[in-house]
Amino acid sequence: MPSLIGRPRSFDSEQVLERAMLVFWRHGYEGASLTGLTTAMGISRTSMYAAYGNKRRLFELALARYADTVMTYASRALAAPAACEVAETFLRENVQAVTARDRPLGCFSLQGGLACGPDNTAVPTTLARSRQAGEQAMCDRFRRAADEGDSLPGIAPEDLARFLMVVSEGLAVHAAAGSTAEDLTRVVDIALRALPEESRRGTGRPTSGRSGP
């Protein structure tokens, strides 16, 4: 078989991968057929296999693209100066991400593997590990905050990180079912009231009202 190394591609690989990500997001791994993928990507199966290897590898690359593009709000949240701002930024920007109208509603990492048969059990496992990595990053951030004297009283870093992930995943599920950004913002307002009163006062931001970055 002749080598494909050095052979120029006739398509924008980033744009094509973006389209594949949207197909997986909308239909899930098993629901995304090769015909549906290649049609959306605008390339032949031969080109798809040459560029991405196989469907599973394409899915993994699509997940990585999701993390690098849609999930950038999580990095912004982790960079917030105070622990309470990390929590608030994460939840409020999550609402915007899961209700955006220019892409499928909800969360790729949840909907990509909701229903997989026994031949594809590794897919939901991969997605679960991705979510767990996000939770661990959040936990590490709150542990650093605690070391700096910025802990939230009475809440362990790992518990707070899990709480935020559970809320964010619930927001994504309801967004996919049709809940609006306004609906979910009210949920975030309630969730933030679970934080200690003194930490909420320290943000300088309201715990109710409109959402946004």
N, C-alpha and C positions, 0 to 999 in steps of 0.2 A: 504494500500500500504506500503510495507516495506521501512524503512528509507534507504537512500543512504549515509547518513553521515558515514564517516569512511571507506567506501568501497574504496579500492585502485583503481586508474585509471591505465589503461594499455597503456597510451600514454603520450607523452610530451605535456602538455597543451600549453606551449608557442609556440612550433613549430606548433602545430595544429592551434592555433589562428593566427599565421603568415600566414599560407596557406589560412585561411578563409579571412583574410584581403586582400590578393592578388586577390581572387575571387570577392569580393565585389568591389574592386578597378577597376578590368578589366571589370566587367559586370554591375556594379551598383546594388543597393539594389533589385530592382524588377527583373533585369536580372539574378541575382544569385539564381538559383533554389536550393532547399534542396538537390536534388540528386547531383548537381554540387558541392555544398559545402561539403557534406559528402564524396564524392569521392575524392576531393582534400585534405580534411583533413585526409582521411584514417581511418575514424571511422563510426560507424553505426548511424542511426538516433536516436536510443535509447540512445547511448552514448552522442550524441550531445545535446539532450534534457536534459539528466541528468547533464551534465557538464555546459551547458550554458543557459538552460532554454527554449529559443525559438529563432527564426531567428532574431527578433528585438533586443533581448539582445545580441546575438552573434555579430550583426552589431555594436552595441554600444561599445562592448569590442574591436572589430576590429578597430574602430575609435580611441579608447584610445591607442591601441598599435601603431597605425600610429603616434599619437602625441608623444608617448614615444620613438619611434625609428627613423622614417624618419624625423620628424619635430624637431629633436634636434638642427638642424642648426639655428632655430629661437632663441633658448636659447643662443646659442653662439653669435648670432648677438646682442641680448639684453645685453650681458655681455661686449660688446666692450666698450672701455674707452671713446670714443667721439661720439657725436650724428651722425656726418657724417659717422663715421666708422660703426655705427649700421646700417644705411641705406645701405651702400655699401656692407657690409658683408651679410646682409639679401638678397639682390637681387642677388648677385653673387652666393651665395650658393643655393639659390632657383633654379637657372638655373641648377646647378649640380643635385639637387634632382629630378626635373621634367623630366630630360633627361637621368637618370640612366638606363642602359641597363639590369640590373638584376631584374627589376620589371616593372610593367606597366608604360607607359609614362603618364605625367600629374600629377594631384593631386587627391588623394583619396577623399578629402572633397568636391571637385567639381563634380567629375565623379560618386561618390557613389550615388548621388541623382538627377542627371540631368533630368531623366524622371520617375516620380512617379505618379500613378493614385490617385484618391480621397481617396482610402483606406489607402494610405501610405503618406499622406501629412506631417505627423510629421517627416518623414525622412529628406527631404530637410530643414525643420525648424531646426532640430537638427544640421545639417551640417552648416547651416548659423550661428547658435549661436556659434558654434566652431570657425568659421572664425572671428566672431565679437569679441570673447574673445581674439583672437590673435591680432586683431587690437587695442583693448583696452590696452593690455599689451604693445604694441608698443607706444601707446599714452602716457601711464604712464611713460614709459622710457624717452620719449622726454620732458615731463613735468619736470621730475627730472633733466634732462640735463639743462633745462631753469633755474631751481632754482639754479643750480650750475654755472650759467653764461656760459653755453655751448649751448645756443639755436642757431638755424639757423636763421639768420636775415630775417625778413619778412615772415616767415612761422610759422603758429600756429601749436602746437604739434598734435592736432587732424587732421588737414589738411595733415600734412606730413605723419602721420600714415595711413590715408586713401589712400593717393597717392601711398605709397609703397604697400599696399594690392591690390589696383587696378592693378598696374603694375605686381605684382607677380601672380595674378590670370590670367591676360592676358598671361603671360609667360607659365603658366600651360596649358591653352587652346591651345596655338600654339604648345607646345611640344607634346600634345596628337594628334595633327593633322600632326605631322611629322617634325616640325622645329628642327634643330640641336642645340647643345649647342653653337656652333659658331654663328649661326643665332641669338640666343637669347642673347648672350653676347653683340652683337652690339646694341641690343635694350637697354640693361642695361646701356651701355656706354652713349647712348643718354639720358636716364632717369636721370642718375646722373648729367648730365649737367644742369638739372633743379635746382640743389642745388646751393646756393650762391657761387660765385667764391672763396671767401676767405675760405669757409669751405672746398672746394675741395682741395685747396692748402694745407690745414692743415693736410690732412690725410697722406701725404707722399706716397700715392699710385696713380698709374695712373688711369685716368677715361676712358681709352681705352686700348685695348689689350686683352690678354687671361684672361679667368675667372678662378676662383679657390678659395679655402678657404683663 
